[in-house]
Amino acid sequence: MTAVAISFGKFIVDLMHLAGGTALLIRRSIRESLYRPHYLRLIIDQCYQIGFRSMGLVFATALSTGMVMALQFGYGLEKFGGKLYVPKLVALSIIRELGPVFTSLMLAARVGAGIASEIGSMTVTQQIDAIRALGTSPIKTIVVPRIIATTFCLPLLTIMANTVGIFGGMIVSVTELGMDSSFFIQKVAYTVTMQDYMIGMFKTLVFGFVIAVSSCYFGMTASAGTRGVGIATTRAVVTSSIIIVMSDFFLTKLFWILIKWTS
């Protein structure tokens, strides 16, 4: 019982330390992003590294997700004569949930690990201290560009993932389920509304911010040499993924409450 109590207390302390450190990092990032100089070139470079170089991974994930969903829904609903509902189910599932969440998880695995390991290596090799010694803020030159780039690129990648996922569902529906492509497109256009798109886009803004902040925080607090960089990278990916999955529920619940309140 004593060991369990000590472990639980250590977990609570670490959680509070993480929340406090993240809050301080967010405050400093917002404050320093408001003042010049603004390193636009660094932001553009991070947009290329985070957005453009993640397109292949997102494309493959979205295409396979849409194809698998259409196959599962099609064969499952065919027993009950509900095969015609496949376009609606695939489109709404991808745009509202699977597109934003899967894209964010893929980005957390690729980009989050990259950011944490890169900044962690700079921290343990004292490059961060050298930047401070030169009179430049590491928050402004390292953290802020990555937060802005991740928050900006994730919604764009999600738009691509939604389109590719629905296209993959259409391919399976036409080739495996015997549907007409024009019927599939018509049902998707009739079902999906701008509200569905906006809900998914707002989620990705939150998810992108979470990925960037958590990765930068663990990278900036890395220690104990290369072993510490590996630990920071693992913690960044795990923390980002858990927060994405958990916050998705609360954001979905919040949007349904707002929809009911405004309708």
N, C-alpha and C positions, 0 to 999 in steps of 0.2 A: 504493500500500500504506500509505503514511503517513497519507493522508486517511482510509482505511478504518479504520485502527487508532485514530485520534483520534475518529472518529465512534462506534466501538464502545465506546471508553473513556468517552466522554461519555454514551452510553446507559446503561452500567453505573452510572456515578455518579448519573445522574438516577433510575435505578431504586432504588438504595439510599437516595437522599434521599427518594423517595416512600415507601418502606417505613418508614424511620425516622420521617418526619413523621406518617404515618398512625398508626403505633404510639403515638407521643406523644399524638396527638389522641384516640385510643381510651382511653388511660390517664387522661387528664384528664377525659374525658367520664364514664367510669365513676366516678372519684373524686368529681367534683362532683355527680353524680346521686344520691349516697348521702346528701348533707347538705341541710338546708333552706336556703332556701325551695324548694319544688317548684312550678313554674309549671304547674299543671294546666290552666289556661285556655289557655296557649300550646300545650300538647300537643293539646287538643281542637280548637283552631283548625287545627293542622297536620293532624290526622286528617281534618278536613273538606276541606282543600285537597288533600291527597295521596290520600285514599281515595275520598270521595264524588265529587269532580270528575274522577276517573279512571275511573269506572264506565262511561261511554259508550264510551270508547276500548277498554277491556278487553272490553266486551260485543260490540262490532263485530268485534274481532280473534278472539275465541273462537268466535263464531258462524260466521264465514267459514272458520276453520280446521277446525272439526268438519264442515262441509258439504263442503269440498274433500277432506278425508281419506276421508269415506264414499264420495264419488264416485270417487276414485282407486282405493281398495281394492275397491269394488264392481265396477267395470268390469274391473279387473285380475284379480280372483279369479273372475269369472264364466266366464272361458275354461276354468278348471280345475274348475269346480263347487264353488268354495269361497266362494260369496257369503254363505253362512250364518255365516261367521266375521267378517263386517264389524263387528257390534256389539262383539265381544270386542276386535278390533284397535283400533277407534276409542276405546273406553273406556280400555283400558290405555295406549295411546299418549298420550292427553290427560292422564290423571291422573298418570302416572308422569313424563312428560317435557315434552310440549308445553304443557300448561297452566301449570306453574310457570315454564318457561323463557320462553315467549312473553309471559306477563304481566309477568315481571321485566324483559324487554327493553323492553316498552312503557312500563313505569314508569321505567326508566332514561332513556329518551328524553324523556318528558314531565316527570317529577318531578325527575330528576337534573339536567336542564338548567335547570329553574326554580330549584332550590336553589342551584346553582353561580352562576347569573347574579345572583340576588338577594343572596346573601352577597358575591359579588365586587363588586357595585355598592356595597354598604355598606363594603367594605374600601377601595376606591379613593377613595371620597368621605369617608374618615376617620370614618365613623359608628361603626365598631368601636372606634376609639380614644376616641371620645366616650363610648361605653358604659363603657369601662374607667375613664375620668376621673370618671364618676359613681359609681364604686365598685361596679359590677355586673359580673359575669363574663359575657362574650359567649358562652363555652362553655355556660354554664348556661341562658342565655336564648335562644340562637340554635341551637346545635348539638344539645344534648341533646333538645329537643322534636322536632326533625326526625328524629333517629335513632330515638327511641321510636315516633313516628307511622309512619314508613316500615316499620319492623320489625313493627309491629302490624297495619298495614293490608294489606300485601302478601299474607299468608296468607288474609285474608278475600276479597280480590279474586281470588285463585287459586281459592278454593272456588266463587265465582260463575262464573269462567271455565271451570272443569271442568264445572259443570252446564250452562252455556250451550253449550259445545262439544259435549257429548254430545247435547243437545237438537237442535243443528244437524245432527249426524250422523243422528239419528233422522228428521228431516224429509226429508233426502235419501234415506235408506233406504226410507222409506214412499212418497215421490212418484216417485223415479227407479228404485229397485231392486225395487219391488213387495213389500216386506216388510210384515209386520203390526207395528203399534206395540207391542202387548203382547208379541210375541215379542222385539222389540228390547230392551224394558225388562227382560224376564226374563233375557235373556242378559247384559246389563250387570250386573244385580244378582247373578247367579250368578258372574260373572267377577271383579268388583272386590272386593277385600277391604279391611279397615281398615288393613292393613299398607301397601297401595299408597297410600292417602290420607295416612298419616302420613309416608311417605317424601317425598311431594311437599310436604307442609306444612313439614317440617324444612328442605328445600331453600330454600323461600321465606323462611324466617327468616334464613338465611345470605345470600341474595341481597338482601333488604331492608336488612340491616345494611351490606352492601358498597356498595349504591347511596347510602345516606345518608352514610356515612363518607367515601367518595371525593368525593362532591359537596361536602360541607362543607369538606373539606381543600382542594380546588382553589379553592373560593370564598374561603376564609380566606387563601390564599397568592396571590391575584390581585394584579397590579400593572400599571403602565404604562397607566393610564387605561382608557377603554372598549375599546381593542384588547385589553388584558389580560383584561378580563371575557369577551370573545368566545373568547379562547384557553382560559381556564379552563373555560368551559362546554363547549367541544369536547372538552377532555381529560377532563372528568368523565364525559361520555356514553361516549366511546370506552373509557376505562379500566373503567368499570362493566360495559359490554357484554362486553369481553374476559374480565374476571374471572368473570362469570356463566357464559359459555360454557365456559371452561376448568375452573372449579370444578365444573360440572355433571358432567363426566366423572369426576372424582375422587370426588365424593360418591356417584355411582351405583356406582362400583367398590367404595367402602367399604361401602355398604349390601348389595351382593351378597355381599361377604366375611362381613359380620355375619350375614346370613341363612343362608349355608352353615355358619357356625360354630355357630349356635344350633340348627340343624335336625338 
